[in-house]
Amino acid sequence: MTIKLKQLPDREMKRLTISVSPHVFNDLQAYAEIYADIYGKEEQPSALVPSMVEAFLASDSGFKRAQKERQQSSS
């Protein structure tokens, strides 16, 4: 079985507090359980979310384009 999120690397984090709907919270808990089944290591959903957001941002071509345009216009 595979999931989109790869195994978490060692990391140093910055703190960010978010609130999510009960539905998203339950999905994150389920994802963490599947992650543990696949990688043999339990992680709290809060430890998975940063990598999920990073993967989302990396796959958002509109965001990449806008970011590049902003960098070019500020140069």
N, C-alpha and C positions, 0 to 999 in steps of 0.2 A: 504494500500500500504506500502511496506517496501523498504528500500534502505540499502546497505551494511554499510554505515557510520552511526554510532549511534550518538545521540545528543551530541554535544560538551560539555565537562566538563569545569569548571573554569580552567584557565590555565595561566601560565607564559611562555612567548615565547622568543626565541632567534631569531634575525633577519637573514633572508636568502633571497637574491634577485634572482629571476629566470626569464627567458624569455620563453614563450611558443608560439607555432604556433597559428595562428588565429583559426584553427579548435579546438584545445585543449581549448583555451580561451572561445570559444562559448559553448563548452561542460561543462566547469566549471561554466559558468553563468547559463546554463540550470539546472545543478545539484543543484546550490544554490537556484534556484526557487523551485525545487521539494523539497529540504530540508525544505524550508519555508512552503510549503504546508503541509508537514508531521508533522513538529514540531511546527508550528505556530510562528516561530521566524526567522526573516531574518538575514542571515549571508552573508558577502561578500565571494566570492570565495577564496580570500586570507586567510580567516579565516578557511576555510574547508581543504585547501591543506595540512597543517601539519598533520591533522588526517588521511587524505587519504594516505599520504606517510608512516605514522606510521603503518597503517593497511596493506599496501603493504609489508613493511619490515617484519612485524610479520608473514605474510603468505608465505614468500619466504623461502622454506626449504633449498635450496642451500645456501642462505645467512646465515641462522642459522648454518648449518653444517660448512661452512667456518669460521664463527666467532668463533665457538667452537674450531675448529682445531687451529686457531691462538692463542686463549687463552691458549690452552694446550701446544703449542710449546713455548710460551713465559714464561711459568711457570718453 
